[in-house]
Amino acid sequence: MSDDRVTREDLESEIRSTFGEATGRADEARIPLLAAAVVVGALLLGAAYLVGRRIGQRSTTTVEIRRI
């Protein structure tokens, strides 16, 4: 048998390097994604407000009271 066996240390170092890169990328992308989510949420909230306001104006009843 040759010395081609994979040791525990080999596996650990490879896993740490793989997850280390993924963790770094996730941390870098978190702040811009959070900012984009806040902006999109604010835009959706504003659009829902404006649509609801328009629907409310169209369906309100106007009652006139006259004195006889």
C-alpha positions as CSV (number, residue, x, y, z in Angstrom):
1,M,0.0,0.0,0.0
2,S,1.2,3.4,-0.8
3,D,0.8,6.6,1.3
4,D,-2.4,7.7,-0.6
5,R,-4.7,7.4,2.4
6,V,-6.8,10.4,3.4
7,T,-6.2,11.3,7.1
8,R,-8.5,13.0,9.5
9,E,-6.3,16.1,9.4
10,D,-6.6,16.3,5.6
11,L,-10.4,16.2,5.9
12,E,-10.5,18.8,8.7
13,S,-8.3,21.2,6.9
14,E,-10.2,20.9,3.6
15,I,-13.6,21.4,5.4
16,R,-12.3,24.4,7.3
17,S,-11.0,26.0,4.2
18,T,-14.3,25.4,2.3
19,F,-16.6,26.7,5.1
20,G,-14.2,29.5,5.9
21,E,-14.6,30.9,2.4
22,A,-18.4,30.5,2.5
23,T,-18.7,32.2,5.8
24,G,-16.6,35.1,4.6
25,R,-18.7,35.6,1.5
26,A,-21.9,35.4,3.5
27,D,-20.7,38.1,5.9
28,E,-19.7,40.3,3.0
29,A,-23.1,40.0,1.3
30,R,-25.2,40.3,4.4
31,I,-25.2,44.1,4.7
32,P,-26.0,45.0,1.1
33,L,-28.8,42.4,1.0
34,L,-30.2,43.7,4.2
35,A,-30.2,47.3,2.8
36,A,-31.9,46.1,-0.4
37,A,-34.5,44.2,1.6
38,V,-35.3,47.4,3.6
39,V,-35.6,49.5,0.5
40,V,-37.9,47.0,-1.3
41,G,-40.0,46.7,1.9
42,A,-40.4,50.4,2.1
43,L,-41.4,50.7,-1.5
44,L,-44.0,47.9,-1.2
45,L,-45.4,49.5,2.0
46,G,-45.7,52.9,0.2
47,A,-47.4,51.3,-2.8
48,A,-49.8,49.5,-0.6
49,Y,-50.6,52.7,1.2
50,L,-51.3,54.6,-2.1
51,V,-53.4,51.8,-3.6
52,G,-55.4,51.5,-0.4
53,R,-55.9,55.3,-0.2
54,R,-57.2,55.4,-3.8
55,I,-59.6,52.5,-3.3
56,G,-60.8,54.2,-0.1
57,Q,-61.5,57.4,-1.9
58,R,-63.4,55.7,-4.7
59,S,-65.7,53.7,-2.5
60,T,-66.6,56.3,0.2
61,T,-70.1,57.5,0.3
62,T,-70.9,61.2,0.4
63,V,-74.0,62.1,2.4
64,E,-75.5,65.5,2.1
65,I,-77.8,66.8,4.8
66,R,-80.2,69.6,3.9
67,R,-82.4,71.6,6.2
68,I,-85.9,71.9,5.1
